[in-house]
């Protein structure tokens, strides 16, 4: 179900908020990344590797990167609203 709420911004232009466009960025360690299937078998990375995984609201993985800024940029470039999860 898609819920949209219309509201006025500071310039009184009507805007639409679509909660299905919210994504979250989750810092993810190597072991969890392997469990999610985003690190292919046979790829060796340092144990302290931190990935930043971009998730849809339903929890599905949309993408990942090695930097929070890159994950944020990918979300914005795809018309999503990123939020952080700790």
C-alpha positions as CSV (number, residue, x, y, z in Angstrom):
1,X,0.0,0.0,0.0
2,X,1.4,3.4,-1.0
3,X,0.5,6.3,1.3
4,X,1.1,9.8,0.0
5,X,0.7,13.0,2.0
6,X,0.6,16.4,0.3
7,X,1.9,19.5,2.1
8,X,3.0,23.0,1.3
9,X,6.7,23.9,1.5
10,X,7.9,27.4,2.6
11,X,7.2,28.8,-0.8
12,X,3.6,27.4,-0.8
13,X,4.4,24.9,-3.5
14,X,2.5,21.7,-3.1
15,X,4.8,18.7,-2.5
16,X,4.1,15.0,-2.1
17,X,5.8,12.7,0.5
18,X,5.9,9.1,-0.4
19,X,7.0,6.9,2.5
20,X,7.8,4.0,0.1
21,X,10.7,6.1,-1.1
22,X,12.4,6.0,2.3
23,X,15.6,3.9,2.5
24,X,17.9,3.3,5.4
25,X,21.6,3.0,5.5
26,X,22.9,0.4,7.9
27,X,26.6,0.0,8.8
28,X,27.2,-3.7,8.3
29,X,30.2,-5.8,9.4
30,X,31.8,-8.4,7.1
31,X,30.1,-11.5,8.7
32,X,26.6,-10.0,8.4
33,X,27.4,-8.8,4.9
34,X,28.3,-12.4,4.0
35,X,25.0,-13.7,5.5
36,X,23.1,-11.1,3.4
37,X,24.9,-12.5,0.3
38,X,26.5,-9.2,-0.7
39,X,30.1,-10.5,-0.4
40,X,30.6,-13.3,-3.0
41,X,32.2,-16.5,-1.8
42,X,36.0,-16.6,-2.4
43,X,36.4,-12.8,-1.9
44,X,38.8,-12.1,1.0
45,X,38.4,-8.9,2.9
46,X,39.9,-7.8,6.2
47,X,37.7,-8.8,9.2
48,X,37.3,-5.2,10.2
49,X,35.7,-4.3,6.9
50,X,32.6,-2.1,7.3
51,X,30.1,-1.9,4.5
52,X,27.2,0.5,4.3
53,X,24.1,-1.3,3.0
54,X,21.1,0.6,1.5
55,X,17.9,-1.1,2.4
56,X,14.3,-0.6,1.2
57,X,11.6,-0.1,3.9
58,X,10.8,-3.9,3.6
59,X,14.4,-4.7,4.5
60,X,15.5,-5.9,1.1
61,X,19.0,-4.9,0.0
62,X,19.1,-2.2,-2.6
63,X,22.9,-1.8,-2.8
64,X,26.0,-1.4,-0.7
65,X,29.3,0.5,-0.7
66,X,32.3,1.0,1.5
67,X,31.4,4.6,2.5
68,X,28.3,6.1,4.1
69,X,28.5,9.2,1.8
70,X,28.4,6.9,-1.2
71,X,25.3,5.1,0.1
72,X,23.6,8.4,0.8
73,X,24.5,9.8,-2.6
74,X,23.2,6.6,-4.3
75,X,19.9,7.0,-2.5
76,X,19.5,10.7,-3.4
77,X,20.4,10.1,-7.0
78,X,17.6,7.5,-7.2
79,X,15.0,9.9,-5.7
80,X,15.0,8.1,-2.4
81,X,15.0,9.6,1.1
82,X,17.9,8.1,3.1
83,X,18.0,7.7,6.9
84,X,20.6,6.2,9.1
85,X,20.2,3.1,11.3
86,X,22.7,2.4,14.1
